[in-house]
Protein backbone atom coordinates (compact mmCIF):
# COMPACT_ATOMS: atom_id res chain seq x y z
CA UNK A 1 0.00 0.00 0.00
CA UNK A 2 1.14 3.52 -0.68
CA UNK A 3 1.25 6.04 2.16
CA UNK A 4 -1.74 7.81 0.58
CA UNK A 5 -3.71 4.55 0.49
CA UNK A 6 -2.87 3.98 4.16
CA UNK A 7 -3.95 7.55 4.98
CA UNK A 8 -7.29 7.14 3.23
CA UNK A 9 -7.83 3.69 4.80
CA UNK A 10 -7.46 5.09 8.33
CA UNK A 11 -4.12 3.38 9.01
CA UNK A 12 -0.84 4.75 10.32
CA UNK A 13 1.01 6.41 7.45
CA UNK A 14 4.08 8.50 6.84
CA UNK A 15 2.97 12.08 6.15
CA UNK A 16 6.29 13.88 6.52
CA UNK A 17 8.60 11.90 4.27
CA UNK A 18 6.34 10.56 1.51
CA UNK A 19 7.03 12.33 -1.81
CA UNK A 20 3.47 11.91 -3.17
CA UNK A 21 1.77 13.39 -0.08
CA UNK A 22 4.33 16.19 0.17
CA UNK A 23 3.69 17.12 -3.49
CA UNK A 24 -0.11 16.95 -3.12
CA UNK A 25 0.01 19.27 -0.11
CA UNK A 26 2.34 21.69 -1.91
CA UNK A 27 0.09 21.90 -4.97
CA UNK A 28 -3.09 22.53 -3.00
CA UNK A 29 -1.43 25.00 -0.62
CA UNK A 30 -0.19 26.97 -3.63
CA UNK A 31 -3.78 27.00 -4.91
CA UNK A 32 -5.00 28.21 -1.51
CA UNK A 33 -2.43 31.02 -1.59
CA UNK A 34 -3.61 31.93 -5.08
CA UNK A 35 -7.23 31.96 -3.88
CA UNK A 36 -6.35 34.08 -0.88
CA UNK A 37 -4.55 36.60 -3.12
CA UNK A 38 -7.52 36.85 -5.52
CA UNK A 39 -9.80 39.83 -5.06
CA UNK A 40 -13.28 39.15 -3.70
CA UNK A 41 -14.83 40.91 -6.72
CA UNK A 42 -13.16 38.42 -9.06
CA UNK A 43 -15.72 35.74 -8.27
CA UNK A 44 -15.22 33.83 -11.54
CA UNK A 45 -11.50 33.31 -10.83
CA UNK A 46 -12.18 32.49 -7.17
CA UNK A 47 -14.72 29.80 -8.15
CA UNK A 48 -12.29 28.33 -10.70
CA UNK A 49 -9.55 28.04 -8.07
CA UNK A 50 -11.98 26.62 -5.49
CA UNK A 51 -13.03 23.91 -7.96
CA UNK A 52 -9.38 22.84 -8.17
CA UNK A 53 -8.94 22.92 -4.40
CA UNK A 54 -12.24 21.19 -3.55
CA UNK A 55 -13.12 18.77 -6.38
CA UNK A 56 -15.89 17.08 -4.32
CA UNK A 57 -17.74 20.37 -3.62
CA UNK A 58 -20.32 22.29 -5.63
CA UNK A 59 -18.53 25.59 -5.05
CA UNK A 60 -21.45 27.53 -6.52
CA UNK A 61 -23.62 26.32 -3.61
CA UNK A 62 -21.29 27.38 -0.77
CA UNK A 63 -19.46 30.51 0.37
CA UNK A 64 -15.84 30.48 1.48
CA UNK A 65 -14.10 33.66 2.63
CA UNK A 66 -10.35 34.18 2.48
CA UNK A 67 -7.97 33.36 3.93
CA UNK A 68 -8.78 29.66 3.57
CA UNK A 69 -6.43 26.67 3.79
CA UNK A 70 -6.62 22.88 3.39
CA UNK A 71 -4.01 20.12 3.34
CA UNK A 72 -5.36 18.07 0.42
CA UNK A 73 -8.81 19.40 -0.54
CA UNK A 74 -10.13 16.16 -2.02
CA UNK A 75 -11.24 14.93 1.42
CA UNK A 76 -13.54 17.93 2.03
CA UNK A 77 -17.30 17.71 1.50
CA UNK A 78 -19.47 20.82 1.97
CA UNK A 79 -23.25 20.69 1.80
CA UNK A 80 -25.27 23.33 -0.04
CA UNK A 81 -25.64 26.62 1.79
CA UNK A 82 -22.55 26.12 3.94
CA UNK A 83 -20.60 29.24 4.87
CA UNK A 84 -16.94 29.26 5.99
CA UNK A 85 -15.85 32.59 7.45
CA UNK A 86 -12.35 34.11 7.29
CA UNK A 87 -9.32 32.06 8.30
CA UNK A 88 -10.81 28.57 8.22
CA UNK A 89 -8.28 25.70 8.18
CA UNK A 90 -9.31 22.15 7.25
CA UNK A 91 -6.60 19.58 7.99
CA UNK A 92 -8.24 17.04 5.69
CA UNK A 93 -5.94 14.03 5.96
CA UNK A 94 -9.20 12.10 5.85
CA UNK A 95 -12.82 13.09 5.32
CA UNK A 96 -14.16 16.33 6.74
CA UNK A 97 -17.86 16.43 5.92
CA UNK A 98 -20.21 19.36 6.51
CA UNK A 99 -23.97 18.94 6.07
CA UNK A 100 -26.22 21.54 4.52
CA UNK A 101 -26.43 25.12 5.78
CA UNK A 102 -23.52 24.90 8.23
CA UNK A 103 -22.30 28.28 9.45
CA UNK A 104 -18.65 28.41 10.54
CA UNK A 105 -17.35 31.54 12.28
CA UNK A 106 -13.93 33.08 11.72
CA UNK A 107 -10.65 31.48 12.82
CA UNK A 108 -11.96 27.91 13.04
CA UNK A 109 -9.77 24.82 12.73
CA UNK A 110 -10.72 21.24 11.92
CA UNK A 111 -7.94 18.73 12.66
CA UNK A 112 -8.06 15.09 11.52
CA UNK A 113 -4.44 14.03 12.15
CA UNK A 114 -3.20 12.33 15.30
CA UNK A 115 0.52 11.93 15.94
CA UNK A 116 2.08 9.20 18.12
CA UNK A 117 2.85 10.05 21.73
CA UNK A 118 6.06 8.06 21.42
CA UNK A 119 8.80 10.51 20.37
CA UNK A 120 10.66 8.00 18.18
CA UNK A 121 7.55 7.07 16.17
CA UNK A 122 6.60 10.73 15.91
CA UNK A 123 10.08 11.52 14.55
CA UNK A 124 9.51 8.92 11.81
CA UNK A 125 6.68 11.12 10.49
CA UNK A 126 3.90 8.72 11.37
CA UNK A 127 0.32 9.85 11.88
CA UNK A 128 -3.21 8.50 11.62
CA UNK A 129 -6.31 10.43 10.61
CA UNK A 130 -9.86 10.26 12.00
CA UNK A 131 -12.79 11.82 10.09
CA UNK A 132 -14.86 14.80 11.23
CA UNK A 133 -18.58 14.96 10.47
CA UNK A 134 -20.79 18.01 10.95
CA UNK A 135 -24.57 17.62 10.55
CA UNK A 136 -27.03 19.98 8.88
CA UNK A 137 -27.87 23.45 10.21
CA UNK A 138 -24.95 23.57 12.65
CA UNK A 139 -23.55 26.89 13.84
CA UNK A 140 -19.90 26.88 14.91
CA UNK A 141 -18.82 30.12 16.60
CA UNK A 142 -15.54 31.92 16.04
CA UNK A 143 -12.19 30.53 17.18
CA UNK A 144 -13.49 26.95 17.57
CA UNK A 145 -11.22 23.93 17.17
CA UNK A 146 -12.65 20.51 16.27
CA UNK A 147 -10.38 17.53 16.99
CA UNK A 148 -10.01 14.22 15.09
CA UNK A 149 -12.92 11.80 15.02
CA UNK A 150 -15.55 14.25 16.28
CA UNK A 151 -19.16 14.16 15.07
CA UNK A 152 -21.47 17.12 15.65
CA UNK A 153 -25.20 16.46 15.31
CA UNK A 154 -27.60 18.48 13.18
CA UNK A 155 -28.94 21.68 14.71
CA UNK A 156 -26.14 21.93 17.29
CA UNK A 157 -24.53 25.25 18.22
CA UNK A 158 -20.89 25.35 19.32
CA UNK A 159 -19.96 28.47 21.31
CA UNK A 160 -17.02 30.66 20.41
CA UNK A 161 -13.52 29.68 21.58
CA UNK A 162 -14.57 26.08 22.24
CA UNK A 163 -12.31 23.04 21.92
CA UNK A 164 -14.46 20.11 20.74
CA UNK A 165 -12.81 16.85 21.78
CA UNK A 166 -15.85 14.52 21.79
CA UNK A 167 -19.06 13.99 19.84
CA UNK A 168 -21.82 16.56 20.32
CA UNK A 169 -25.45 15.39 19.91
CA UNK A 170 -27.99 17.14 17.73
CA UNK A 171 -29.98 20.19 18.82
CA UNK A 172 -27.81 21.21 21.76
CA UNK A 173 -25.75 24.22 22.78
CA UNK A 174 -22.20 23.23 23.69
CA UNK A 175 -19.18 25.31 24.60
CA UNK A 176 -16.03 25.40 26.69
CA UNK A 177 -12.58 23.87 26.83
CA UNK A 178 -13.24 21.05 26.46
CA UNK A 179 -16.70 21.69 24.99
CA UNK A 180 -19.59 20.24 26.93
CA UNK A 181 -23.32 20.25 26.37
CA UNK A 182 -24.95 23.12 28.26
CA UNK A 183 -28.57 22.55 27.25
CA UNK A 184 -30.88 21.26 24.56
CA UNK A 185 -32.23 23.70 22.02
CA UNK A 186 -35.41 23.31 20.07
CA UNK A 187 -36.89 24.87 16.99
CA UNK A 188 -38.72 27.49 19.08
CA UNK A 189 -35.37 28.60 20.55
CA UNK A 190 -33.82 28.86 17.10
CA UNK A 191 -36.64 31.08 15.82
CA UNK A 192 -36.46 33.63 18.67
VEXDREN-2710 file (C-alpha; in Angstrom, 1 decimal):
% VEXDREN-2710
k/r/px/py/pz
1/UNK/0.0/0.0/0.0
2/UNK/1.1/3.5/-0.7
3/UNK/1.2/6.0/2.2
4/UNK/-1.7/7.8/0.6
5/UNK/-3.7/4.5/0.5
6/UNK/-2.9/4.0/4.2
7/UNK/-3.9/7.5/5.0
8/UNK/-7.3/7.1/3.2
9/UNK/-7.8/3.7/4.8
10/UNK/-7.5/5.1/8.3
11/UNK/-4.1/3.4/9.0
12/UNK/-0.8/4.7/10.3
13/UNK/1.0/6.4/7.4
14/UNK/4.1/8.5/6.8
15/UNK/3.0/12.1/6.2
16/UNK/6.3/13.9/6.5
17/UNK/8.6/11.9/4.3
18/UNK/6.3/10.6/1.5
19/UNK/7.0/12.3/-1.8
20/UNK/3.5/11.9/-3.2
21/UNK/1.8/13.4/-0.1
22/UNK/4.3/16.2/0.2
23/UNK/3.7/17.1/-3.5
24/UNK/-0.1/17.0/-3.1
25/UNK/0.0/19.3/-0.1
26/UNK/2.3/21.7/-1.9
27/UNK/0.1/21.9/-5.0
28/UNK/-3.1/22.5/-3.0
29/UNK/-1.4/25.0/-0.6
30/UNK/-0.2/27.0/-3.6
31/UNK/-3.8/27.0/-4.9
32/UNK/-5.0/28.2/-1.5
33/UNK/-2.4/31.0/-1.6
34/UNK/-3.6/31.9/-5.1
35/UNK/-7.2/32.0/-3.9
36/UNK/-6.4/34.1/-0.9
37/UNK/-4.6/36.6/-3.1
38/UNK/-7.5/36.9/-5.5
39/UNK/-9.8/39.8/-5.1
40/UNK/-13.3/39.2/-3.7
41/UNK/-14.8/40.9/-6.7
42/UNK/-13.2/38.4/-9.1
43/UNK/-15.7/35.7/-8.3
44/UNK/-15.2/33.8/-11.5
45/UNK/-11.5/33.3/-10.8
46/UNK/-12.2/32.5/-7.2
47/UNK/-14.7/29.8/-8.1
48/UNK/-12.3/28.3/-10.7
49/UNK/-9.6/28.0/-8.1
50/UNK/-12.0/26.6/-5.5
51/UNK/-13.0/23.9/-8.0
52/UNK/-9.4/22.8/-8.2
53/UNK/-8.9/22.9/-4.4
54/UNK/-12.2/21.2/-3.6
55/UNK/-13.1/18.8/-6.4
56/UNK/-15.9/17.1/-4.3
57/UNK/-17.7/20.4/-3.6
58/UNK/-20.3/22.3/-5.6
59/UNK/-18.5/25.6/-5.0
60/UNK/-21.5/27.5/-6.5
61/UNK/-23.6/26.3/-3.6
62/UNK/-21.3/27.4/-0.8
63/UNK/-19.5/30.5/0.4
64/UNK/-15.8/30.5/1.5
65/UNK/-14.1/33.7/2.6
66/UNK/-10.3/34.2/2.5
67/UNK/-8.0/33.4/3.9
68/UNK/-8.8/29.7/3.6
69/UNK/-6.4/26.7/3.8
70/UNK/-6.6/22.9/3.4
71/UNK/-4.0/20.1/3.3
72/UNK/-5.4/18.1/0.4
73/UNK/-8.8/19.4/-0.5
74/UNK/-10.1/16.2/-2.0
75/UNK/-11.2/14.9/1.4
76/UNK/-13.5/17.9/2.0
77/UNK/-17.3/17.7/1.5
78/UNK/-19.5/20.8/2.0
79/UNK/-23.3/20.7/1.8
80/UNK/-25.3/23.3/0.0
81/UNK/-25.6/26.6/1.8
82/UNK/-22.5/26.1/3.9
83/UNK/-20.6/29.2/4.9
84/UNK/-16.9/29.3/6.0
85/UNK/-15.9/32.6/7.5
86/UNK/-12.4/34.1/7.3
87/UNK/-9.3/32.1/8.3
88/UNK/-10.8/28.6/8.2
89/UNK/-8.3/25.7/8.2
90/UNK/-9.3/22.2/7.2
91/UNK/-6.6/19.6/8.0
92/UNK/-8.2/17.0/5.7
93/UNK/-5.9/14.0/6.0
94/UNK/-9.2/12.1/5.8
95/UNK/-12.8/13.1/5.3
96/UNK/-14.2/16.3/6.7
97/UNK/-17.9/16.4/5.9
98/UNK/-20.2/19.4/6.5
99/UNK/-24.0/18.9/6.1
100/UNK/-26.2/21.5/4.5
101/UNK/-26.4/25.1/5.8
102/UNK/-23.5/24.9/8.2
103/UNK/-22.3/28.3/9.5
104/UNK/-18.7/28.4/10.5
105/UNK/-17.4/31.5/12.3
106/UNK/-13.9/33.1/11.7
107/UNK/-10.7/31.5/12.8
108/UNK/-12.0/27.9/13.0
109/UNK/-9.8/24.8/12.7
110/UNK/-10.7/21.2/11.9
111/UNK/-7.9/18.7/12.7
112/UNK/-8.1/15.1/11.5
113/UNK/-4.4/14.0/12.1
114/UNK/-3.2/12.3/15.3
115/UNK/0.5/11.9/15.9
116/UNK/2.1/9.2/18.1
117/UNK/2.8/10.1/21.7
118/UNK/6.1/8.1/21.4
119/UNK/8.8/10.5/20.4
120/UNK/10.7/8.0/18.2
121/UNK/7.6/7.1/16.2
122/UNK/6.6/10.7/15.9
123/UNK/10.1/11.5/14.6
124/UNK/9.5/8.9/11.8
125/UNK/6.7/11.1/10.5
126/UNK/3.9/8.7/11.4
127/UNK/0.3/9.8/11.9
128/UNK/-3.2/8.5/11.6
129/UNK/-6.3/10.4/10.6
130/UNK/-9.9/10.3/12.0
131/UNK/-12.8/11.8/10.1
132/UNK/-14.9/14.8/11.2
133/UNK/-18.6/15.0/10.5
134/UNK/-20.8/18.0/11.0
135/UNK/-24.6/17.6/10.6
136/UNK/-27.0/20.0/8.9
137/UNK/-27.9/23.5/10.2
138/UNK/-24.9/23.6/12.6
139/UNK/-23.5/26.9/13.8
140/UNK/-19.9/26.9/14.9
141/UNK/-18.8/30.1/16.6
142/UNK/-15.5/31.9/16.0
143/UNK/-12.2/30.5/17.2
144/UNK/-13.5/27.0/17.6
145/UNK/-11.2/23.9/17.2
146/UNK/-12.7/20.5/16.3
147/UNK/-10.4/17.5/17.0
148/UNK/-10.0/14.2/15.1
149/UNK/-12.9/11.8/15.0
150/UNK/-15.6/14.3/16.3
151/UNK/-19.2/14.2/15.1
152/UNK/-21.5/17.1/15.6
153/UNK/-25.2/16.5/15.3
154/UNK/-27.6/18.5/13.2
155/UNK/-28.9/21.7/14.7
156/UNK/-26.1/21.9/17.3
157/UNK/-24.5/25.2/18.2
158/UNK/-20.9/25.3/19.3
159/UNK/-20.0/28.5/21.3
160/UNK/-17.0/30.7/20.4
161/UNK/-13.5/29.7/21.6
162/UNK/-14.6/26.1/22.2
163/UNK/-12.3/23.0/21.9
164/UNK/-14.5/20.1/20.7
165/UNK/-12.8/16.9/21.8
166/UNK/-15.9/14.5/21.8
167/UNK/-19.1/14.0/19.8
168/UNK/-21.8/16.6/20.3
169/UNK/-25.4/15.4/19.9
170/UNK/-28.0/17.1/17.7
171/UNK/-30.0/20.2/18.8
172/UNK/-27.8/21.2/21.8
173/UNK/-25.8/24.2/22.8
174/UNK/-22.2/23.2/23.7
175/UNK/-19.2/25.3/24.6
176/UNK/-16.0/25.4/26.7
177/UNK/-12.6/23.9/26.8
178/UNK/-13.2/21.0/26.5
179/UNK/-16.7/21.7/25.0
180/UNK/-19.6/20.2/26.9
181/UNK/-23.3/20.2/26.4
182/UNK/-24.9/23.1/28.3
183/UNK/-28.6/22.5/27.3
184/UNK/-30.9/21.3/24.6
185/UNK/-32.2/23.7/22.0
186/UNK/-35.4/23.3/20.1
187/UNK/-36.9/24.9/17.0
188/UNK/-38.7/27.5/19.1
189/UNK/-35.4/28.6/20.5
190/UNK/-33.8/28.9/17.1
191/UNK/-36.6/31.1/15.8
192/UNK/-36.5/33.6/18.7
END
